[in-house]
Amino acid sequence: MPLRLGSRPFFPPYSYGQPAMVDIQPILVGPDFRIRPLVAADRDNLYIAARDPLIWEQHPARNRHQRNVFDGYFSALVAAGGALAFEERPGGRIVGCSRYYEAPNAPGEWSVGFTFIERRLWGGAANMALKTLMLDHLFITEPRVWFHIGKDNIRSQKGTGKLGAVADGRCHADLLGAGNAEAFLTFRLDAAAWASVSGR
């Protein structure tokens, strides 16, 4: 049976511990973007955003721009829970996605990951705008948020550092619950550090 958060059902993901009650399928709206639950019908539109090979050049799955690889990833992402679509406003074009999931290195705490956006949005305000929506939502109840990043993904490591996160060791985990454990660097973002960066 699902738990309830207001009128919305809450299905905990595969669990390492007992995470706090957090709505991992919210609808979050900012001036330029809307974040909503990713659904199976988004497959083709998300692939349009994901098919650029340069998006994945530093990622452990460098071939994710290939349709057959993407399809397997998309199915696992939706099945795992907590996946979110990024829509541009106005218009509703899907420009990327992300996911809330329980931190394997910190049972009962939450992570943000599996994030990508179209390359035309790199280097501007988009990443901060999207992460602000996602992080502000978690920090309503959570004291910290975790990130798990591949060792060769320097771009994501630097971007996470700009949010105020600090390196906090390594972990080896199956983040999608799909039977494929990988090694990651872990980064921790405390609420106070985020407040300093975001001006909250």
C-alpha positions in Angstrom: 0.0 0.0 0.0 1.3 3.5 -0.8 1.8 6.1 1.9 -0.1 9.4 1.5 1.3 12.9 1.3 -1.7 15.1 1.3 -3.9 13.8 -1.6 -0.9 12.4 -3.5 0.1 8.7 -3.0 3.8 8.2 -2.2 5.5 5.0 -3.2 8.9 4.6 -1.5 11.7 3.5 -3.9 13.7 0.3 -3.3 14.9 0.9 0.2 18.3 0.8 1.9 16.8 2.3 5.1 13.7 4.2 6.2 13.7 7.5 4.3 11.7 10.4 5.5 8.3 11.2 4.0 9.2 13.1 0.8 7.1 13.6 -2.3 9.5 12.3 -5.0 7.0 12.9 -7.8 6.2 16.5 -7.3 5.1 19.2 -9.8 7.5 22.1 -9.5 7.1 25.3 -11.5 9.5 28.2 -12.1 9.5 31.1 -14.5 11.2 29.2 -17.3 10.8 25.5 -16.5 8.2 23.0 -15.2 9.3 19.8 -13.5 6.8 16.9 -13.4 6.8 13.1 -13.0 8.4 11.3 -16.0 5.9 8.8 -17.5 6.2 6.1 -20.1 4.6 8.3 -22.8 7.6 10.6 -22.6 10.0 8.1 -24.1 10.2 9.6 -27.6 10.3 13.2 -26.6 13.0 12.6 -24.0 15.1 10.7 -26.6 15.0 13.8 -28.8 16.7 15.7 -25.9 19.1 12.8 -25.2 20.3 11.8 -28.7 23.2 14.3 -28.8 26.4 12.2 -28.2 28.2 15.1 -26.7 25.8 15.1 -23.7 27.2 11.8 -22.6 30.9 12.1 -23.5 32.1 12.2 -19.9 29.4 9.9 -18.6 30.0 6.3 -17.6 27.4 5.3 -20.3 28.9 7.2 -23.2 26.6 5.4 -25.7 23.3 6.5 -24.1 22.6 8.6 -27.2 22.0 5.4 -29.2 18.3 4.6 -29.3 18.5 0.9 -28.1 20.7 1.9 -25.2 18.5 4.9 -24.3 15.4 2.7 -24.4 16.7 0.3 -21.8 17.8 3.2 -19.6 14.5 4.9 -19.9 12.6 1.8 -19.0 14.8 1.3 -15.9 14.5 5.0 -14.9 10.7 4.9 -15.0 10.5 1.6 -13.2 12.8 2.7 -10.4 10.6 5.6 -9.4 11.4 9.3 -8.6 12.2 10.2 -12.2 11.2 13.7 -13.3 10.8 15.4 -16.7 12.1 18.9 -17.4 9.7 21.0 -19.5 10.5 24.4 -21.0 8.0 27.1 -20.4 6.1 28.1 -22.4 5.5 25.3 -24.9 6.2 22.2 -22.7 9.1 20.9 -24.7 11.0 18.2 -22.8 14.6 19.3 -22.5 16.0 16.8 -20.0 15.3 14.8 -16.8 16.5 14.1 -13.3 15.6 11.8 -10.4 15.1 11.8 -6.7 16.4 8.5 -5.0 17.5 7.3 -1.7 21.2 7.6 -1.0 22.8 4.2 -0.8 25.7 5.6 1.3 23.3 7.4 3.7 20.2 5.3 4.4 17.1 7.4 5.0 18.5 10.4 3.1 17.9 11.6 -0.4 19.8 12.2 -3.6 19.4 14.0 -6.8 20.9 12.4 -9.9 20.5 11.0 -13.4 20.3 14.6 -14.5 20.8 15.9 -18.0 19.7 18.8 -20.1 20.0 19.7 -23.8 23.4 21.0 -24.7 22.0 24.3 -25.9 21.1 25.1 -22.3 24.6 24.5 -20.9 26.5 27.4 -19.6 23.5 29.5 -18.8 20.9 29.8 -16.0 19.0 26.6 -16.8 20.9 24.2 -14.6 20.8 26.4 -11.6 17.1 27.1 -12.2 16.2 23.4 -12.4 18.4 22.4 -9.5 16.9 25.2 -7.4 13.4 23.9 -7.9 14.5 20.3 -7.0 16.7 21.2 -4.1 14.3 23.8 -2.5 11.7 21.0 -2.6 14.0 18.6 -0.7 15.3 21.1 1.8 11.8 21.8 3.1 12.3 18.7 5.2 15.8 17.4 4.6 19.1 18.5 6.3 21.3 17.4 3.4 21.2 16.1 -0.2 23.6 13.6 -1.9 24.9 13.4 -5.4 26.7 10.4 -7.0 28.9 11.2 -10.0 31.2 9.1 -12.2 34.9 9.7 -11.6 35.4 10.9 -15.2 32.4 13.2 -15.3 34.4 16.4 -14.5 31.7 18.6 -15.8 29.1 17.3 -13.4 31.6 17.4 -10.5 32.3 21.0 -11.1 28.6 21.9 -11.6 27.8 20.1 -8.3 30.5 22.1 -6.5 28.9 25.3 -7.7 25.8 24.3 -5.8 27.8 24.3 -2.6 28.3 20.5 -2.4 31.6 19.0 -1.1 33.3 15.7 -1.9 32.4 13.0 0.7 34.1 9.8 -0.4 33.0 7.0 -2.7 30.4 4.3 -3.0 29.7 1.3 -5.1 25.9 1.0 -5.8 23.2 0.0 -8.1 21.4 3.3 -8.2 18.6 2.2 -10.6 18.0 -1.1 -8.8 18.6 -2.9 -12.2 21.3 -5.3 -11.1 24.2 -3.2 -12.3 26.4 -1.8 -9.5 28.9 0.9 -10.4 31.5 3.1 -8.6 30.7 6.7 -7.9 32.2 9.7 -6.1 29.8 11.0 -3.5 29.1 14.7 -2.9 27.2 16.1 0.1 25.2 19.4 0.0 24.1 20.6 3.5 21.1 22.9 3.9 23.3 25.7 5.2 25.6 25.6 2.3 22.7 25.6 -0.2 21.2 28.6 1.6 24.5 30.5 1.3 24.7 29.7 -2.5 21.1 30.3 -3.3 20.5 33.3 -1.1 17.7 31.5 0.8 
